[in-house]
């Protein structure tokens, strides 16, 4: 064995891979296994330790996916730099000349554009080193003695050798030819998050303190229960923890035994220790019980076969199982949410699951695992903590529950009148929505006086604005109507109740400005081929005025080859439509940097990169900027606020009082054949007759009101204004 690989040598650097978001748990596990240093990264932990530490990881880690000895790190932005790093490694100390290897390559640099070419190129460099030294060269194999790992990222390279023979997630009890929805190490991580190891430790301590070894009652037994166990991965991983069984015992030859640095004596000593711990753990088998239930007989048969293969005691399997009345422990369940599922479809199933869990003995804690889009709130259970989990490429969620209690059922129920009006509106809007090509629209606007709400849909979310009730309305009755509406909306519109954001239209201050019922930041919606980022929770407005949809589409249709100016541009929705319509240049002016940043994000979302030559974003008082503007534009969109007293403005702007001067300034920079689109939402607005004497005004009000806003035609006013003789 080379001296620098001995168990007593200076600590080596190891990269221990794991599923994303498991890194903090893995760092704790590696510290317990003897790491002298740990540093978390993406999907893994960089750990310092000797060879004995590495062998313990291979044998005992429940969370790791792979173990790689880091040989060299440095710059690798091209083939020359990467070749120097590879040449700096004496590969004969890691690959036997009569052995085999393969290369696992990830990333790219200036010269290497794909992983397949990269792996072949690295293989050739290693083989060349053996040839130059005049010796035998190793073979390339799909089942090699050693895997060489090369990772490129941001111009830097990391080179190492993997000591794990295959993935460490594979314990050895599953059929390697079958596909499973959940890897063993991720199941173990979920159990750790759910507190199973802590429950085991507390249970053992309680038994030791009270000397209850001879007590066979339900309270003396800790239970892990999985009511939809499938092939039993949670139960098996939980049993391995309970009986102190090392996962590496099950895989056979875990370590790359033909790696030149392998210490057979060290490995055998650790194996012997693990066998002894297994025997001691199994001797305490009577204190832990595992219940697995499933209606799928074939899955149950696989679970039982794997359980028996491992020789595990304490397992009970069946189609209908429940813990004893005085039992205590942990229940883990997976809730399915398929591609065809919707919130309305899974509501009965999730509610039934919540009721079943709440009926378990009071000594149980819980863990719910499901895809991220699954509406776990429909179980009506109180969660203690939530975690994001990456199951392969699928983003999932984990709820941990310290107690299994359901929320109190509401005392009010859905309103059939409100539900029927929602359905009627949806039928009326169906052909309109097909024409408009949008997923952001108004569904309801105080159609029934008792339900004084505006309901807008933004993709899978609802934005609900409650109109302030008149003083003559009993506040309790108004609140009851609101509760009815919030119960009715998910049922009729098929949305997750957590995807409803409620705001009240009245003057409020501070944190009372509106109530949050969900977190809806950075949602993406679309209309007429354009995408927009909206935010339903953090601002009074969402970032997209739905009633302006026809005006935005008109701008898109009339922007080709034109120079466009968008004053008071807000989040730049009109500007993006102009760019999408083929505008030659678009200038967007607003006083708010927040809105200008938002506008640029909308441009990038649609594939347009902000540029000082094509798409300009100008932070300025639009009134003052326009007065001093010397440019010329062929299309101007002007939608000023009704009033504005921003801290950046010295004077208060009043659209009724100031619109003549504002329009005159806009017409001054409008090309002779150009069009000014003037709009505002002041309900009592009257355009000054003097403008009709100076310019050609076309009342564009009716075409500018979309069908989903027909109940409120005064929501805005709009004119197309041209120079005389060009209307």
Secondary structure, 3 states (H helix, E strand, C coil): CCHHHCCCCCCEEEEEECCCCCHHHHHHHHHHCCCCEEEEECCEEEEEECHHHHHHHHHHCCCCCEEEEEEEEEECCCHHHHHHHHHCCCHHHCCCCCCEEEEEEECCCCCCCCHHHHHHHHHHHHHHHHHHCCCCCCEECCCCCEEEEEEEECCEEEEEEECECCCCCCCCCCCCCCCCCCCHHHHHHHHHHHCHHHHHHHHHHHHHHHCCCCCCCHHHCEEEEECCCCCCHHHHHHHHHHCCCCHHHCCCCCECCCCCCCCHHHHHHHHHHHHHHHHHHHCCHHHEEEEEECCCHHHHHHHHHHHHHCCCCCEEEECCCCCCCCCEEEEEEEECCCCCCCHHHHHHHHHHHHHHHHCCCCEEEEEEEEECCCCHHHHCECCCEEEEEEECCEEEEEEEECCCCECCCCCCCCCHHHHHHHHHHHHHHHHHHHHHCECEEEEEECCCCCCCEEEEEECCEEEEEEECCCCCCCHHHHHHHHHHHHHHHHHHHCCCHHHEEEEEECCCCHHHCCECCCCCCCEEEEECCEEEEECCCCCCCCCCCHHHHHHHHHHHHCCCCCEEEEECCCCCHHHHHHHHCCCCEEEEEECCHHHHHHHHHHHHHCCCCCECCCEEEEECCHHHHHHCCCCCEEEEEEECCCEECCCCCCCCEEHHHHHHHHHHHHHHCEEEEEEEEEEECCCCCCCCHHHHHHCEEEECHHHHCCHHHHHHHHHCEEEEEECCCCC
